[in-house]
Amino acid sequence: MTSTGQNAMNNLLYLAALAIVAAPAAVSAQPVSSDSLPLNARPGQCFARVLVPATYQNVPMEVVTQEAGEQIQVTPPSFRARTETVVTRDGFTRYEVTEPVFRTEAVTIETRPAYERLEATQATYTTRTETVVIREPRLVWRPGANLSGVRRLDPNTGEIYCLVEEPAVTQTITRRVPANPGTVRRVVMPAQTQTIQRQVLVTPGSVREVVVPEETRNLTVQELVAPATERRVAIPAQTGTVNRQELVTAERYEWVEVVCDTTPAGRASVADVQRALAQRGLYRGAIDGVVGPQTREAVRRFQASQRLPGDGQITQQTVQALGLR
């Protein structure tokens, strides 16, 4: 290989190394071949592969803004008024009553007849204690397997029951028994009477029928002449125009010249960029000429606001947009 060819190869390797250092992590992870390196690169220049967004153009497109349908028109019903006489109270018969006439006379009434009063001498009693059965002996089922020879199995729980005899229950009571019988003596009591004032009918009451006619009232009644109707009117569809975005150029990666921060002049240029971003309130880090995470994030926000490619790389377009040389 000649010395000229060797120098050209060394320049390409140097540019490739600078591009790998300057490119972001997402781009540097992709393998870079010698065929994809930037053309016409000169020593001292730095390049980075940046993502160029896709571009679109607006194409008018007609769309339906309102579907075809129908409108319903309703005609209300019509009525005709007429006068009608209605009964507000039925006729009835009223009864006029003449009260009866009475006279007062004194009458003696026996309020209690004569009778015999019985005076009794009470019998005397003595007490006696005896035992009585308050519950007879019975056969009951008790849970257990060895209580008796008669057993049964509960099909629901599987428990065994035995038929056992439950003894009778007794209770001791004290009973009173007569010692001497009682005696009765008869005493005659006279009758009792009372004089009262009695009302005797002199003239009986009477009833006279009075016929009351019915009551009426005239009302205005609405009669249905024509029922409500409906009519359906077709409404055509309505259209409008919207802009549809069609792809003009696809998203791609391109080599873009960036500021080299590996030289004193490059670090000075990076420092100028940091000052310009700080003046715009996008960068709050140190003015040190080093492209760190804070510098990349500030550059990315500025590029997004200006719609510039670069994804955080300090490209020449970014420098010019900042008003720097």
Secondary structure, DSSP 8 states (H G I E B T S, - for coil): --HHHHHHHHHHHHHHHHHHHHS-HHHHTS---GGGS-TT--TT-EEEEEEE--EEEEEEEEEEEE--EEEEEEE--EEEEEEEEEEEE--EEEEEEE--EEEEEEEEEEEE--EEEEEEE--EEEEEEEEEEEE--EEEEEE-SSS-S-EEE-TTT--EEEEEEE--EEEEEEEEEEEE--EEEEEEE--EEEEEEEEEEEE--EEEEEEE--EEEEEEEEEEEE--EEEEEEE--EEEEEEEEEEEE--EEEEEEE---SSHHHHHHHHHHHHHHHHTTS--S--SS---HHHHHHHHHHHHHHT-S-TT--BHHHHHHTT--
